[in-house]
């Protein structure tokens, strides 16, 4: 399974989002630190779920990282998060 699909699967299972977009943005970082052949290094995530309404921005980011797990997060160089309720 591609990393993009893993991210989407784990976030859907953890949050039951009303909106989820996962974009592999690796190609736009070609030649930069952390980029590797084949991509799957840089991701943009837009996530909306009701449970985020009462969470601070930091708590939302921690929840997403916990849902993804340290093994998956360790394979990603950059993860841009746009999280809201």
C-alpha positions as CSV (number, residue, x, y, z in Angstrom):
1,X,0.0,0.0,0.0
2,X,1.3,3.5,-0.9
3,X,1.9,5.9,2.0
4,X,-0.8,8.2,0.7
5,X,-3.3,5.4,1.0
6,X,-2.0,4.4,4.5
7,X,-2.5,8.0,5.7
8,X,-6.0,8.1,4.4
9,X,-7.0,4.7,5.8
10,X,-5.7,5.5,9.3
11,X,-7.2,8.9,9.4
12,X,-10.6,7.7,8.2
13,X,-10.6,4.9,10.9
14,X,-9.5,7.2,13.7
15,X,-11.7,10.3,13.0
16,X,-14.6,9.4,10.6
17,X,-14.0,12.8,8.9
18,X,-16.5,14.9,7.1
19,X,-13.7,15.9,4.7
20,X,-10.4,14.3,4.0
21,X,-7.9,15.1,1.2
22,X,-4.4,13.6,1.2
23,X,-2.0,14.9,-1.5
24,X,1.5,13.6,-2.3
25,X,3.4,16.8,-2.9
26,X,6.8,15.2,-3.1
27,X,7.5,16.1,-6.7
28,X,7.4,19.8,-5.9
29,X,10.2,19.2,-3.5
30,X,12.5,17.4,-5.9
31,X,16.1,18.1,-5.0
32,X,15.3,19.4,-1.5
33,X,16.2,17.8,1.8
34,X,14.3,14.6,2.5
35,X,13.2,14.0,-1.1
36,X,13.8,10.6,-2.6
37,X,13.3,9.0,-5.9
38,X,9.8,7.6,-6.2
39,X,8.3,10.4,-4.0
40,X,6.1,9.6,-1.0
41,X,8.1,12.0,1.2
42,X,6.0,15.2,1.4
43,X,2.3,15.3,2.0
44,X,-0.5,17.8,2.4
45,X,-3.5,16.7,4.5
46,X,-6.8,18.6,4.8
47,X,-9.0,17.0,7.5
48,X,-12.3,18.0,9.0
49,X,-14.0,16.1,11.8
50,X,-16.5,17.2,14.5
51,X,-14.3,16.0,17.4
52,X,-11.7,18.6,16.6
53,X,-14.1,21.4,17.5
54,X,-13.1,21.4,21.2
55,X,-9.3,20.7,20.6
56,X,-6.5,23.2,20.4
57,X,-4.4,23.3,17.3
58,X,-1.6,21.5,19.1
59,X,-4.0,18.8,20.4
60,X,-5.3,18.3,16.9
61,X,-1.8,17.8,15.5
62,X,-0.9,15.4,18.3
63,X,-4.1,13.4,17.7
64,X,-3.3,13.1,14.0
65,X,0.3,12.0,14.7
66,X,-1.0,9.4,17.2
67,X,-3.5,8.1,14.7
68,X,-0.8,7.7,12.0
69,X,1.6,6.0,14.4
70,X,5.3,6.4,14.9
71,X,6.2,3.9,12.2
72,X,4.3,5.7,9.4
73,X,5.3,9.2,10.6
74,X,8.9,8.0,10.6
75,X,8.7,7.3,6.8
76,X,7.4,10.8,6.0
77,X,9.8,13.7,5.6
78,X,7.1,16.5,5.7
79,X,3.5,16.5,6.7
80,X,1.5,19.7,6.3
81,X,-1.7,19.6,8.2
82,X,-4.9,21.7,7.7
83,X,-7.2,20.4,10.5
84,X,-10.5,21.7,11.6
85,X,-14.0,20.8,12.8
